[in-house]
Amino acid sequence: METRSCGDRLMCTVTLLLLCACPPCCRASWMRLGLGPSGGPEDQDCAAPPLSPGQAALCREKPFLLPGVRRGARLAIAECQSQFKDERWNCSTREDASVFGTESNSGTKETAFIHAMMAAGLVHGVTRSCSQGNMTECGCDTRLQGGGSPAEGWHWGGCSDHIQYGIWFSRKFIDSSVRNTSASGGYTLVAMNQHNSESGRQAVVRTMATHCRCHGVSGSCGVKTCWKTVAPLEQVGVYLKERYERSVQVWDRSRRKTRRKERRPPVEPHQLIFVNKSPNYCLEDRRWGVAGTRGRRCNRTSTGPDSCVLLCCGRGYNTHLVRHVQRCECKFVWCCYVHCRRCESMNDMHTCK
């Protein structure tokens, strides 16, 4: 009996050590699919990627959707970095399983954007895969076909993107893998991430575009056939960046009780929400995955977030003289080569101290 008790205590100790060594923010995430290679045999492997048991089961059930998931995650990470390339937090990724470090689950505005952008990328990738005919169980959205306005000379036709299938898959893939925990802030953080993921999906819906093609004799536009497509993910990223700038802070119910007079009106489904204020991201903090802005390139003449004043957090900046060498004044010489001059220019480059 005593031996069994010692064994139980040893097992509990090992479990606690594993939890400390691998906190929730550092556990494997499906977002890591966006950092791997694409277009190879590994796209069809549902065991290799960092998927939860539910995601792995869904992947095995629908293996041909995995390339679309990878493509959506890869484009979403690239778009996040494009939107924040001039900000103190530039959506940098890490080599560990968390992808975005503690920002994946820190409850900040940046966390909100990450979950919204990744969910939007997943909807976009799967929806486009359906419309391109890469799937056996989904294709074009035929619900609109046959409708339109004959009086105005147009009707729905063509191949509209099946956005509803992409949204359904995104919800099942992301939301069903989330487990509600009793950890401090766990439930509120789960609800926040799920809300922002849904906001990202609705961003794809809100930015959809309608395209039409004319039909008629001698190039006339007597009749038009119209269909709907998802917008480029860059447009979705711009939309979500605007939502990020106007995100709404909600109370973390696990850490404080909201008084009646402090109650806030419910947020809209398209709004991004966060529970914790963001750090300033000025100084490097490896423990929390903050890279800092030291060494970042800044614009001395800008007044925006990429300015040396804002990006360098008041620490000042260094100026380097950089030489650029490129081909110029190219001319075609008969026969048959191109002759170019070698041009050099000296430019100032400013980096944060």
C-alpha positions as MATLAB code, in Angstrom:
seq = 'METRSCGDRLMCTVTLLLLCACPPCCRASWMRLGLGPSGGPEDQDCAAPPLSPGQAALCREKPFLLPGVRRGARLAIAECQSQFKDERWNCSTREDASVFGTESNSGTKETAFIHAMMAAGLVHGVTRSCSQGNMTECGCDTRLQGGGSPAEGWHWGGCSDHIQYGIWFSRKFIDSSVRNTSASGGYTLVAMNQHNSESGRQAVVRTMATHCRCHGVSGSCGVKTCWKTVAPLEQVGVYLKERYERSVQVWDRSRRKTRRKERRPPVEPHQLIFVNKSPNYCLEDRRWGVAGTRGRRCNRTSTGPDSCVLLCCGRGYNTHLVRHVQRCECKFVWCCYVHCRRCESMNDMHTCK';
ca = [
       0.000    0.000    0.000;
       2.885    2.320    0.899;
       4.645    1.426   -2.368;
       1.541    2.319   -4.351;
       1.208    5.638   -2.505;
       4.821    6.495   -3.313;
       4.204    5.610   -6.931;
       1.166    7.883   -7.060;
       3.137   10.752   -5.552;
       5.940   10.182   -8.062;
       3.458   10.230  -10.952;
       1.925   13.493   -9.710;
       5.381   15.045   -9.383;
       6.328   14.051  -12.926;
       3.017   15.437  -14.247;
       3.555   18.780  -12.519;
       7.100   18.987  -13.885;
       5.834   18.338  -17.412;
       3.169   21.033  -17.050;
       5.782   23.509  -15.883;
       8.153   22.593  -18.693;
       5.421   22.778  -21.291;
       2.874   25.471  -20.321;
      -0.298   25.934  -22.399;
       1.242   28.787  -24.367;
       4.043   26.519  -25.608;
       2.042   23.444  -26.571;
       1.788   22.430  -30.172;
      -0.727   24.348  -32.252;
      -2.250   23.659  -35.649;
      -0.969   27.100  -36.620;
       2.451   25.499  -37.021;
       1.163   24.001  -40.262;
       1.774   27.440  -41.773;
       5.520   27.234  -41.094;
       6.168   23.899  -42.786;
       6.860   23.119  -46.445;
       4.007   22.850  -48.907;
       3.210   20.941  -52.027;
       4.826   17.636  -51.054;
       3.743   14.202  -49.884;
       3.707   15.459  -46.293;
       0.570   17.420  -47.140;
      -1.369   14.172  -47.018;
       0.026   13.039  -43.619;
      -2.392   13.604  -40.748;
      -0.068   12.129  -38.126;
       2.951   14.402  -38.565;
       1.369   17.848  -38.048;
       0.814   19.208  -34.501;
      -2.899   18.461  -34.382;
      -5.125   17.759  -31.413;
      -6.803   14.325  -31.315;
     -10.035   15.817  -32.677;
      -8.237   17.652  -35.470;
      -6.246   14.541  -36.375;
      -9.469   12.519  -36.553;
     -11.073   15.146  -38.802;
      -7.946   15.181  -40.935;
      -8.055   11.413  -41.367;
     -11.729   11.693  -42.273;
     -11.050   14.402  -44.871;
      -7.347   14.069  -45.790;
      -7.615   15.995  -49.048;
      -8.447   19.171  -47.113;
      -5.047   19.227  -45.400;
      -3.263   21.053  -48.276;
      -5.923   23.765  -48.089;
      -5.438   24.001  -44.313;
      -1.667   24.328  -44.754;
      -2.057   26.950  -47.465;
      -4.558   28.951  -45.406;
      -2.313   28.891  -42.316;
       0.744   29.902  -44.354;
      -1.054   32.813  -46.031;
      -2.557   33.951  -42.721;
       0.858   34.100  -41.023;
       2.309   35.994  -43.992;
      -0.609   38.449  -43.954;
      -0.280   39.009  -40.212;
       3.393   39.852  -40.693;
       2.537   42.127  -43.607;
      -0.031   44.084  -41.590;
       2.315   44.568  -38.628;
       5.672   44.866  -40.384;
       6.060   48.493  -39.243;
       4.739   48.000  -35.693;
       6.638   47.303  -32.473;
       5.010   43.883  -32.447;
       5.579   42.598  -35.961;
       3.819   39.236  -35.713;
       7.133   37.408  -35.577;
       7.070   33.632  -35.307;
       9.182   31.297  -33.213;
      10.770   27.920  -33.840;
       8.943   26.250  -30.971;
       5.524   24.623  -31.140;
       3.642   27.747  -30.018;
       4.432   29.578  -33.321;
       3.687   33.040  -31.891;
       5.062   32.450  -28.383;
       2.976   33.678  -25.474;
       1.024   35.983  -27.784;
      -0.965   32.951  -28.915;
      -2.767   32.902  -25.570;
      -1.874   36.091  -23.683;
      -5.358   37.595  -24.019;
      -4.138   40.833  -25.637;
      -5.223   42.678  -28.778;
      -2.456   40.835  -30.599;
      -3.863   37.501  -29.470;
      -7.245   38.591  -30.818;
      -5.786   39.417  -34.232;
      -3.833   36.144  -34.396;
      -6.904   33.972  -33.801;
      -9.091   36.033  -36.133;
      -6.511   36.036  -38.923;
      -5.742   32.318  -38.629;
      -9.448   31.382  -38.672;
      -9.971   33.624  -41.711;
      -6.993   32.010  -43.442;
      -8.411   28.552  -42.775;
     -11.808   29.530  -44.244;
     -10.080   31.107  -47.242;
      -7.791   28.147  -47.928;
     -10.496   25.477  -47.679;
     -13.060   27.514  -49.638;
     -10.651   28.139  -52.514;
      -9.704   24.444  -52.575;
     -13.381   23.575  -52.982;
     -13.924   26.039  -55.828;
     -10.808   24.871  -57.655;
     -12.190   21.338  -57.804;
      -9.582   19.806  -55.510;
     -12.177   18.261  -53.193;
     -14.540   15.365  -53.806;
     -17.232   16.367  -51.297;
     -17.363   20.120  -51.907;
     -17.286   22.316  -54.956;
     -19.026   25.466  -56.119;
     -21.902   26.966  -54.158;
     -24.980   26.305  -56.285;
     -27.550   27.799  -53.910;
     -27.599   31.126  -55.778;
     -27.930   29.670  -59.252;
     -31.239   30.384  -60.929;
     -31.796   33.595  -59.001;
     -31.066   37.161  -60.003;
     -32.972   40.010  -61.611;
     -34.181   39.299  -65.176;
     -35.582   42.825  -65.363;
     -32.085   44.234  -64.809;
     -30.539   41.709  -67.166;
     -28.450   39.578  -64.824;
     -28.658   36.215  -63.083;
     -26.580   34.152  -60.682;
     -24.430   31.511  -62.319;
     -20.814   30.500  -62.707;
     -18.909   29.042  -59.782;
     -19.542   30.925  -56.560;
     -17.150   30.108  -53.720;
     -18.688   27.717  -51.195;
     -18.029   29.954  -48.195;
     -20.461   28.089  -45.947;
     -18.461   24.870  -46.267;
     -15.249   26.719  -45.408;
     -16.883   28.256  -42.329;
     -18.303   24.899  -41.239;
     -14.926   23.207  -41.537;
     -13.136   26.053  -39.732;
     -15.533   25.862  -36.783;
     -15.252   22.099  -36.545;
     -11.468   22.134  -36.933;
     -10.663   24.971  -34.497;
     -13.504   25.306  -31.994;
     -14.106   21.601  -31.381;
     -10.426   21.141  -30.465;
     -10.628   23.699  -27.630;
     -11.193   22.268  -24.175;
     -12.567   24.370  -21.360;
     -10.168   24.260  -18.411;
     -10.351   25.297  -14.790;
      -7.052   27.187  -14.948;
      -6.986   30.842  -14.010;
      -8.540   32.754  -16.866;
      -8.958   29.561  -18.876;
     -12.662   29.783  -19.535;
     -12.581   33.487  -20.331;
      -9.580   33.068  -22.618;
     -11.267   30.194  -24.426;
     -14.411   32.255  -24.940;
     -12.337   35.208  -26.141;
     -10.400   33.123  -28.659;
     -13.561   31.493  -29.966;
     -15.250   34.878  -30.379;
     -12.285   36.277  -32.281;
     -12.030   33.183  -34.462;
     -15.684   33.664  -35.422;
     -14.987   37.347  -36.132;
     -12.261   36.246  -38.519;
     -14.646   33.935  -40.348;
     -17.243   36.676  -40.665;
     -14.540   38.992  -42.026;
     -14.196   36.651  -45.004;
     -17.971   36.809  -45.533;
     -18.107   40.607  -45.214;
     -15.321   41.115  -47.769;
     -16.688   38.767  -50.453;
     -16.855   40.254  -53.938;
     -19.356   39.848  -56.783;
     -18.012   39.325  -60.304;
     -20.070   39.434  -63.498;
     -19.497   38.464  -67.128;
     -21.390   39.928  -70.052;
     -23.128   37.875  -72.749;
     -24.580   39.291  -75.919;
     -24.232   39.765  -79.657;
     -21.183   41.677  -80.888;
     -19.859   42.300  -77.407;
     -23.055   43.824  -76.032;
     -23.971   43.279  -72.395;
     -27.561   42.166  -72.819;
     -27.288   39.516  -70.107;
     -24.841   39.216  -67.247;
     -23.871   36.107  -65.310;
     -22.681   36.875  -61.786;
     -21.004   34.867  -59.057;
     -19.453   35.497  -55.636;
     -15.839   34.894  -54.637;
     -13.839   35.364  -51.478;
     -11.663   38.466  -51.565;
      -7.857   38.152  -51.586;
      -6.594   37.464  -48.084;
      -4.758   40.809  -48.176;
      -8.140   42.569  -48.225;
      -9.346   40.451  -45.310;
      -6.154   41.367  -43.447;
      -6.791   45.083  -43.949;
     -10.348   44.640  -42.663;
      -9.177   42.772  -39.559;
      -6.425   45.321  -38.890;
      -9.154   47.985  -38.733;
     -11.059   45.783  -36.281;
      -7.837   45.385  -34.279;
      -7.435   49.152  -33.998;
     -10.996   49.358  -32.619;
     -10.941   46.207  -30.502;
     -12.918   46.158  -27.260;
     -11.596   45.150  -23.849;
     -13.818   42.803  -21.865;
     -13.513   41.854  -18.202;
     -11.724   38.688  -17.207;
     -14.336   37.033  -14.983;
     -11.743   34.715  -13.447;
      -9.764   37.564  -11.874;
     -12.308   40.185  -10.873;
     -15.999   40.441  -10.296;
     -17.614   43.110  -12.419;
     -19.803   45.443  -10.489;
     -23.235   46.266  -11.795;
     -22.226   49.839  -12.634;
     -19.159   48.561  -14.550;
     -21.099   46.255  -16.841;
     -20.499   46.996  -20.479;
     -22.876   46.453  -23.379;
     -22.407   43.213  -25.285;
     -19.915   43.351  -28.133;
     -20.910   42.831  -31.746;
     -19.971   39.547  -33.446;
     -17.636   41.307  -35.892;
     -15.668   43.099  -33.154;
     -12.380   41.798  -31.778;
     -12.160   41.508  -28.006;
      -9.285   41.200  -25.520;
      -8.944   40.822  -21.745;
      -5.373   41.995  -21.046;
      -3.575   45.161  -22.031;
      -0.624   44.735  -24.376;
       2.975   45.272  -23.282;
       4.906   47.983  -25.101;
       7.097   45.403  -26.909;
      10.069   47.765  -26.634;
      12.515   45.565  -24.737;
      13.420   41.957  -25.395;
      11.962   39.396  -23.024;
      12.818   35.885  -24.133;
      10.783   34.301  -21.358;
       7.582   35.851  -22.736;
       8.624   35.715  -26.363;
       8.979   39.489  -26.830;
      11.710   40.207  -29.384;
      11.976   43.927  -28.667;
      12.774   46.556  -31.279;
      16.549   46.733  -30.947;
      18.154   46.492  -34.389;
      14.851   47.039  -36.202;
      15.007   49.306  -39.228;
      13.098   52.580  -38.824;
      12.131   55.539  -40.988;
      13.632   58.804  -39.756;
      11.244   61.003  -41.756;
       8.039   59.078  -41.021;
       5.378   60.115  -38.524;
       3.694   56.705  -38.462;
       4.394   53.599  -36.369;
       7.555   52.889  -38.394;
       9.116   56.209  -37.352;
      12.359   56.083  -35.401;
      10.681   57.986  -32.556;
       7.909   55.428  -32.018;
       9.569   52.212  -33.134;
      12.738   52.828  -31.083;
      10.730   53.740  -27.960;
      12.748   56.898  -27.332;
      16.104   55.041  -27.143;
      17.438   56.720  -30.279;
      18.761   55.140  -33.433;
      21.979   54.403  -35.282;
      22.658   55.595  -38.814;
      24.566   53.393  -41.237;
      25.795   54.249  -44.718;
      24.849   51.377  -47.002;
      26.148   50.869  -50.519;
      23.739   49.479  -53.104;
      25.025   47.981  -56.322;
      22.659   47.208  -59.180;
      22.524   46.984  -62.951;
      21.322   50.070  -64.791;
      21.055   51.637  -68.248;
      20.620   48.242  -69.870;
      20.644   48.087  -73.680;
      20.051   45.327  -76.146;
      23.096   44.679  -78.362;
      22.679   42.988  -81.724;
      23.109   40.097  -81.643;
      22.224   38.870  -78.994;
      22.851   40.012  -75.466;
      21.970   42.792  -73.032;
      24.669   45.194  -71.925;
      24.235   46.989  -68.578;
      26.245   49.423  -66.530;
      27.090   48.764  -62.899;
      25.611   51.546  -60.802;
      26.369   52.253  -57.174;
      24.468   54.417  -54.710;
      25.017   55.286  -51.054;
      21.961   55.450  -48.787;
      21.356   56.014  -45.095;
      19.833   53.183  -43.068;
      18.559   53.791  -39.558;
      18.254   51.052  -36.930;
      16.971   51.271  -33.354;
      19.473   51.310  -30.507;
];
